[in-house]
């Protein structure tokens, strides 16, 4: 390890070189991945240094010298090697030596993961068979009969009731085995199923004593509520259509970098109502494809009785939300998405369950022991912040239920992967409540870690990637848990990406509390590049979290009431709108270009959707007015919303053409607090951001790696995006060499070449090298 106390360093070649601030010992600042070919390094920030600014690594000098024979790069840099291999599940230490003090914890965790897999293999024949619980539990067709099975060990008696027997279960009593599984076989009648398709069903169970309760079967495939009846409970629905839906279109291949459009089907209509899956397929999917996104992330698909929960208080885990249609309607949506080249991720909620006893899984809790329940008992089984129930991940049937749930959505509905909600809550026994993670590794590994939940997530990721190697899994984690996005074979948890949850918080903090001239370029660079080496991040400036009632979208923070009467494109914009649209484009673009290896946008934010999201509730007289998407604003040619939407599409097109999100090459060469500029390279592109409110820089010198001729390929100031067209896209920018050959310390901002350009205030330009004649 090499520590530094100045801005000028001489780095020697290595596959991975860890740099740290002086006096911080092994605490990493960033990694420099230096190819042995003599090309420029790739710098990736690592978490754990909140006071770091871009000046700490702007202008770093690179000197490539061959290491002595027989000396590995790691040994040469002074780092202490950790003996680990992929076979012992601790290869993550080779990537991150700072895990060494927690080897015992990681060994225990990995051993428990292997032991759990071993037990599943011994008792169930392996993960593949174990994860097909939906073929045994719930309702299934077997040898001319409907067979219904339910795990409910706390019940002393059980019956199946429904429309088919006039809700009288005495003729359909179930039998219980030694494992607490109740079974009922109902032979066909005249060659037809005894329970008609789409008829209502429930399980009636006897608790201790004489009390009987009616519950929705845990593995139900669809659940509905009587429309228009206030406070009505849901009913399970027997779903067995005579004609099975057939998908017509194959899944699109996994992209090099996901560009995700986060969407809520119910609120996707321009009309104040709950939209359907088919309406979404017909009206929203073509918009998303036209914008250039390659992935849709669907929220609120799993059935949830409370609409205002945004889909996060799930009641029926195998059922699609009936507000928007039937299971086949959802399949139509997914098949249509695939036909447009869009992958579809499910926002899956396995971190907790609704506490609703009438409609959900919590109805099977009769105050029994944790061994006989889906949930932990006592305080551990209750999430105080969310008012919901917490799963007992050590329970055999809970593991079967949740793993089978993932497989169900993958195979039955052809989802392309999952965004796992509430991962921070799963990782820790304190659920992250009242925690402010500083990046110290002791916060991640210890008695507060919920190893059982970590093991479940390792199994879940292994299963998903075994079933579909092209599948994508994303973790919603704010803590920064190391190795969360490393393979399980290395001792990681196995996710492909984590969400960059600190980024929207940083933007909102800046917009709420700082004047424009108080924005720190170094702080922005630090926030956007503060991610773990070799672990991929989905960057986003705002998601559904920032749009809820009580908060505002970025556009609304920037323009506020000016959005009501200042968005006309037929006249000059007021200052608030001029500033707001300019910064809206820059904020989202900088986040995308510098913040991660993927990008996410919440439905409507691409055009600066005004106001907030407020689900129908008593406090707003059950109105849908703020629970819809105003596509009419984006489509109106006379309004300025169209400019933000057009620029968002241009961002997606830029990545589609140059694939900068997937490039490992990311280097910040300038972050000037005085000029309010940020210059960096991502892939083969050079990005120039000028956040100054008034200063325009002519003949602005920009460092770059490769010599040649450069041209603007994207400009936020383009009139097509509501700008003033102050940068000529047809001008050629020829590079000049910087410094003396062989003397990197004489380079300009650590770059061997430079070119001159213009940088108008509150604009960003992207330059690409073009062929010379």
N, C-alpha and C positions, 0 to 999 in steps of 0.2 A: 504494500500500500504506500502511495506517495501522498504526503500532505502538502498543502500549498498555503502560502500567506500572501501571495501577490497574484496578479492577473496573468503572469507569464510563466508558462511551464514548458519543460522539454519532456515529451512523452516518448517512451520506447515501445516497440511493437509488441502487441499481445492480442490474443483473441478476446480477452476481457480485462480491462484495467479499472480498478476501483479507486476513485479519488475521494478524499475527505477534507473537511476544513481543519485547520491546525487546532490542536487541543481537543479534538473530538474523538480521538482514538479510532475505533473501527466504524464509527457512524458514517455511512456512505453519503456522499453528496450526489454524485452521478457516475455513470460508467462510460468509458470511452471504448468503443469497439473499433479497433484499428486494424484494417486489412494489411497483410504483409506486402501488398502491391505498391504501397506508397501513396494510395489515394487518401482522401480526407476521412477523418473519423466520424463515427455516428455517436452522438451524445444522447444518452437517455437519462432523465432525472430519476432519482430514487427518493422515496419518501423518508421523512425523519429529520429534515432540516428546514423548519418553517421560516427561519430568518434569511434564507438564501435568496439572493437577487441575481439577475442575469449578469451583472457586472463581475460576478465571481467566476464566470467562465467565458465571457465575451473576450475575444482577443487572445485566446489560448494558443500558444505556439506549438507546432507539432514537428518533432524530429524523429524520423524513422531509422532506427539502427538495429541491425540484426542481433538477436541475443546470442550469447556464447554457446558453442556446441554442447548439447546435452543438458542445457538448462531450460526448463519450461518457462513460458511467459509468466505463469503465476508465481513460480519461485523467484524469477528475476524481479518482479514487482515488489517482493517482500511479503506478500500475503501468505498466511499459514495455510497449507493445503489441508482439507478435511478428507479423511479416507472414507469414501462412501461409494456405492455403486447402485445401479438401478435395481440390483437384486435384493438389496436390503431395504429398499424403500426410502433411502435417505440421500438420493442423488441430488435433491434440492439443495443440499449444503454445498455442492460444487458450484451452484449458481449463486448462492447467497451464504457466504461464510459466517454471517452474523447469526445464523441459526444454530451454530455450534453449541452455545450454552444451553440450548433447549433440546439437545439430542435425546435425552431420556424421555421427555414428553412426546417427541415426534416418533420415537421408537414404540412407545406404548400405544400411540394413536394408530400407527401403521399396523402393529401387531393385532390390535383389536379389529381393524378392517379385514385383515387376512383371516382371523378366527371367525368373524361373522360370515365371510364368504365360504369358508370351509364348512361351517354348520349348515348353511343353505344348501351346499352341494350334497352333504351327507343326508340331509333330511328331505330335501325337495328336488334333488337332481340338478341343482345349479340355478344361477340367476335367470337363465332363459325360461325355465319352467316355473320358477317361483313368481316371476313377473307376469304370468298369465292368469292371475287370480280371477279376472273377469270371466274366464271360461268355466269357472267352478262356482264362484259366489254370485249372488244376485240371481237374476232370471236367465236360464239357459234351456235350450231345446235338447232333450236327450231321449232317444229311442221312443218316439211317439208320445212324448209328455213334456210338460214344462216342469223343470226342477228349480226350486228356489232354495237358496242357502244363505244363512246370515250368521255372522259371528256375534253372539250376544250372551256371553257366559254369565252375566249377572241376572238375566231373566230366569224366572222360575217356570214360566210357561209362555208359549208363543203361538199365534195364529196368523194366517194370511187373510186379509179382508180387502174388499174392493167392490167395484161395480159388478164384477162377475158373480159374486155371491150375496149381493144386496147388503154388503158390509156386515155380514154375519159370519164369524170365523169358526163357529163350533164344528162345522163340517170340514174345516181345513186346518186342523191342529198340527203343529210341527213337532218333530222329534229332535232331541238334543244328544250329541255325542260327548265323549269324554273331554273334548277340546273346546267345548262351549259353542259348537256350530250347530245351528238349528237347520233342519232339512224338511222339505215338503215336496212330494212328487204328485203332480196333477195330470192324469192321463188325458189324452185328446178325446174329444167328443165328436163322434161321426167323422173322424178323420181330420178334425179341425182343432186348433188350440183351444183349451177351455177358457183361457183368458184372451179376449179379443185385443187386437192391436189398438193402442191409444186409449185403453180403458184405465181408470184410476185404481191404484192399489196402495195399501199400507200394511205394515206389520203391527199387530197388536200384541203387546208383551205384558206379562204380569210381573210387577215388582214384588219385593218382599211383602208378604201379607196378601191382601186381596185386591190391591190397586192395579188397574189395567191402564195402559197408555198406548196411544196410537202414534206410530212413527213412520217416517219415510224410509224405505229400505236404503241401506248405506251405499249399495252399488247401483242404485237406480240410474237409468240412462237418460231420463227426462222427467221433469217435475213442473207442474203448472199450478196456477192459482186462479180462482174464479175472478174473471175480469170485472172491474168496477165495484168490487166488494171491499170496503175499507177494513183492514186488519185481518183479512181472510188468511188462513194457513194454506200452505202448499200441499198438493197431493202428488205422490209418485205416479208415474205413468208407465204402463207396460209398453215398451217400444219394440215391435217386431214386424216391420213393414213386409208385406208379401213380396214386394219387389225391392231388391237391395240396390242402393245407389252405386253406380259405377263411375269411378273417376276416369276422365278422358285424357287428362294431361299429366305428363310426368313431372316430378319435382325438379325445379331448376337446380343446376349445380351450385355448390357453395361458392360464394364470391370471395375474391381475395380480401376484401374489406366490406363489412356490412354497412350499408347506409339505410338506417332503420326509420320507418314512419310509424310512430306509436299512435294507435287509434283506439277509440271507444265506439263500437258500432251503434249503441243506443243513442248517443248524442251527436251522430254524424249527419243528421238531416238538417237542412236549412229551415225546415218547419219546426215549430215547437212541439215535438212529439218524440216517442221512442222509435228510432229507425230499425228496420229489419235487416237480417243478413243479406237477403236478396237485393234490397235497396242499396246497401253498401256495395255489393258486388257490381251493381249496374252504374252507380253514380260516383262512388269514391275511388274504387280501385283504378279506373282509367285515369283519374286525376293524379294518383300517386305514381302510376307508371309514367305518365307524361312528365312529371316533375323529375324523374330520373332516379328515384329510390329503387333499391333492389330487394328490400325486405319490409314486410308489414309485421308489426308487433301488436297483437290483439289483446286488449284488456277486457275484463269483465265477461269472459266467455263461460267460465265455470259458474254454475247456478248460485245465486246469492239472493236471499229473500229481501234484503234491504238495498234498494237501488242506489241510495246515497253513499254507500260504502265504496263506490267506484269499482266494485267487484272483488274487493279484498276481504270481505267477510263471507267466505264460501260456506254454503250449506250443503250442497250436493256435488261431490267432487267428480263424478263421472257424467254429470248431466250438463248439457249446454243451456245457457240462459234462455228461458222460454219467452222472455219479453221480446226477443228479436226473431223468434221463429223456432223451427224444429231442428232436430239433428241433421236432416237432409238439407235444410236451408243453409246451415253452416258449411256443409260439404260443398254445396254449390258455390259459396263464397271462396272457399279454399281452392277449388278446382279452377275457378275463374282467375284467381290470383296467379296460379301456376301457369295458366295459358298466357298471361301477360309477362311472364318471366319474374314474378315476384315470389320470394319465399315468405312463409308465414310462420311466425313464432307465437307461441302461447304464453301469456303472462300467467305462469302457474303459481299457485299459492299453496305451499306445503309448510310454511312457517307457523301457521296457526289455523284455527277454524272458528267459524261463528259460534257464539255462545247460545244461539237460538235452539231451544230444546224441541220446539214443535216441528221445525222444518229441517233441521240439520243433524249432523253427526253427534252433536252434544246431547241429543235426545237418547242416546244409548248409554249415557252416564247415569248410573243409579247409585252413585256414591260408593262404588265397589273399589277394590284395590287397583293399583296401577297395572298390575299384571293382567287384569281382566278388563282393561279400559283402553280406549284409543288415546287417552290423555294422562298426563301426570296428575297426581292428587295434590291437594293443598296448594300452597302458593306457587309451587313450580308448575302447576298445571293451568295457571291463570296469568294472562298478560295484562298487567294493570293499566298500561297506556292504551292498549287497543281494545280492552274489555272483551277479550276472546280467550279461547282455550289453546293450550300448548300441547303438541303431540308428545307421546312417550315413544321416542325413536328406538328404544331398546326392545320394545314389544314385537314379537314375531309377526303377529297379524297386522300391526301398524306398518311394519316394513313391507309386508305383502301388499297391503292396501295402497300405499303411496307409490311403490315401484310399479305395481300394475297400473296405477293411474297414469303414470308417465307413458307406459307402453300403449295404453288405450288411446291416448290422444295422438301418439305417433302413428299407430297402425290404423285405427278406425277413421281418423279424420285427416291423415296425411300432413300433420304439422311438420315443420322443418326444424323444430327445436324449441327451446324454452328460455324465457327470462324468469329466473327464480326470484320471487318476491321475498323481501324480509330476511335475506341471508344473514345480515348482522344480528338480528334477533335469534336466529338459529345457532350462530357460532358461540354465543356467550350465555351463561346462565343469567346474567343481569340484563340480557336482551339489548344491550347498548343504551338502556335508559339512564339518563343523566350522566352519560359518559362523553368525555371529550378526548378522543384518541390523539395522542401526541406523536405516535410513531415509534415509541419505545417498545422493543420486542417483548418485554415482560408483560405488556398489556394483552398480548395475543395468546400466550402459552402459559397455562397455569391452572389453578383451581377454578377460575371463572370460565374456562373454556368448556363448552358442552361437547365433549368428545363423542358422545352418542350421536348427536346431530351431525357432527363432522363426518363420522363414519357413514351415516345415511347418505350424505351428499356425495361422498366418494363412490358409494354403490350406485347412486342415481346417475352420476356422470359416466361411470363405466358402462352401465346398462344402456343409456341413451346412445353412446358412441358405438357400442357393439351392435345395437339394432340398426343404426343408421350412421355410418362413418362420416357422412356429410352433414350431420346434424350440428346445430350451434347451441351452446348453453352459455347463458350470461348470468352473472351473480350481481344482485343488488346489495352491495356491501359498502358501507361508509367507513368502516374501521381501517381498511388497508391491510387485512390479514395476509401475511406473507404466504406464498405458495398456493394461494386460493386458485390461481389460474395456471398451475403446473400439472402435468399428468399424474394420475394416481400411482403409476409405476415408480415415479420418482419420490413419492411421499406427499405429493400435492393433492388438492381436493378435486381437481379435474375439470374445472370450468374453462371455457375457451376465452371468455372476456369477463371483465368486471365493469360496472358502470362507474364513470367518473363523477361521483355524486357531490364532490366538493366544488366542482366547477360552477354549477348554477348558483350555489350559495355564495360563492365569491362574487359573481356578477351582480346578484341582488344586493349584497353588502355594499359594493361600489356605487351602484345606482342610487341606493337609499341614503348613503351617508357621505359621499364625497363629491366635491365640485370637479368639473372636468380637468382643471389644471392640477388637481391633487391625485389624479390617477398615476400610479407607479407602474412604469413599463417592466421594471425588474420583477415586481410583485406579480404582475400578470404572467410573465414568462415562467416564474416559479410555480404558480398555481397550475398552469396548463401543462407543464412538463413534469410535475411531481407524481410520477408513477413508477411502479416497480419494474426493474429490468427483467426482460423476458416474459412479462405478464401483460397481456393486451388489455386495453381500456376502450370502452365506448364513450366518446366525448359528447357532451350536450350542454347547451347554454340554458335550456329550460325544458321541463317535461310536464307531465300532468300535475306533479307536486306543486309547481310554482303557479299553476293556473287556478287553483281552488279558491273558493270564496274566502275573503280575508287576505288574499295576496293579489298580485297582479302579474300579467304577462310582461315580458321585457318591453314590448311595444308600449304598453300602457304606463309602465314606469317612466319611459322616455318622453311620452307625448301627453299622457293623461287626458284632460278634458279637451285638448286641441284635436283629438281624434274625432270628436263629435261634429266639428264644424270647419276643420282645417285641412281635410284630406282631398279636396277637389284638385284634380289635375288640370283644370281649365284656367287656373289662376296661380300666381306665385304663392308658394306655401308660407305659412307663418314660421317664425324662427324655431318654435318648438318642434314643428313637423320636419323642417329642414334638418335640424340636428338629430331628431329622433330616427328618421329613416336612414340617415347616414350611419349612425352608430348601431342601429339594428342590424344592418348588413355587416358591419365590421365585427361586431360582437359574435355573431353566429359563424362568420367566416374564420375568424381567428381561432375560435373554439374547435371548429372542424379541422383546420389545417395544422394546429399545434397540439391539440389536446388528447389525441389518442390514435388508435388503430382502426376505429370505426366511428360512426356518427349517428346521432339520434335526434329526431325532431318530433314534437307532439302535434297532433292533428290541428291544423289551422295556424300554428305559430309561424309557418313559412311565409305567410302574408301579413303577419303582425296582427293577429286576431285581437280585437279590443276587449276590454273588461276582463271577466273572470268566469269560472265554471261554478254554477250553483245548481245542484240537483233539486228536483221538486221536493218540497218539504213544507211542513206547516208554517214555518216562518216566512216563506215566500208565497204562501197561498197555493202551494202545489204547482207552481209555474215551471214550464219548460223553457222559458224565454232565455235564460242564461245557461241552458243545458242543450245547446245545439251549435252548429257551425255555420257561420254567415258566409257561405260560398258566394253569395250575391255581391259581397263587398270586393272580393278578390276578382270577380269576373266583370265588375263594372269598369268600363274603359275610361270613365271620367273621374275615377277615384285613384288615389296614390297607392292603395294596397297592392295593385297589380305590379308595381315596381319591386316591392319586397319579394313577391312570389316569383317574379321573373329572375331575380338574382339568386334565389334559393335553387331554382332549376339549373342555373348556370354553375353553381357550386357543385351540384351532383354531376353535371356533364364534364366538369373539369377533372374530377376524380375518375370518371368513367374513361376519359381519354388518357390521363397521365398516371393513374393508379398511385397517387402520392400517399394515400392513407395506408396502403400496404407496404410502402417502402420503409426499410429499417434506417434509411439515412435521414436524420433530422439534426440540424445544427443551427443554433442561434448565433449569429455573428455580431448583432448589434441590438442593444436595448438602451436607448438614450433617454434619460430622464429629462434632460434639457430640451431636446428636440421633440420628445414624445413620439419616438419612432421605434419600431421593432422590425428587424430584418432577419430572415432565416431561410434556410434551405430545407425543403422536404421533397425527397425523391430527386428528380431532375429539375425541379422548379425553384425559383427564387421569389420569395414573398416580401413585399415592402408595405408596412402599415404606418400611416401617419395619423396619430390620434390628436395632434395639436388642433385647437379650436380655430386658429386663424393663420398660423404660419404655413406658407407654401414654400417648398424647397425646389429650386431650379438647379440643375446640374448636381443633383444629389448623388453622392458616391456610394455605390452598393458593391459589397464584396461578393465574389462567387468562386466556385471551385474550377469549373471547366471553362476554358477560353472559347471564344467564338462570337457569334452574332445572336443577340437576344431580342425578343419582341414581347409586347404585352399580349397575354392570352386571356386575361380576365381583369376587369377594372370596375370597382364599385361606383366609380364616377361616370360610367357610361350612361348616356341619356336614356338608353333602354331600361336602366335600373333607377331612373329618377335623378341621375347625376347631371353634371354640367359639361362633361366631355372635355376636360382640361388636359387629358393625356392622349396624345395621338397614337392609336394602335398600329399605325403603319410605319412609324419611325423605327429604324434599326439601331440597336445599341451594341456597339462593338466593344469588346473587352480590351483592357490594357493589363500587362503583367505588373505585379506588385512586388517590389523589393528585388533583392539580388538572388539569382538562382542558387539553390542549395542553402539559403539562409532564411528559414521560416520566420525567424524573429523580425524580419523586415517586411513581412506581409501586411496587408491591410485588413484589420479585424480578423486575423487568422485565415484569410483567404488569399490564395496566390494570384487572383485576378480580380478585376473590378470593372464596372461600367457606370456611366452617368445617366441619370434619368430625372424626371420631375416627380414630386410627391405633394399634390395639393392637400390642404387640410381635411381631416376626417375622411380620408379615402384609403383604399388598399389596392395594390396592383400585383399581378402575378406575371413573372417573366419566364419564358421558355426559350431554350436555345433552338434556333432554326438553321436549316442547311444554308451554307454559303454557296454562291454561284461558282 
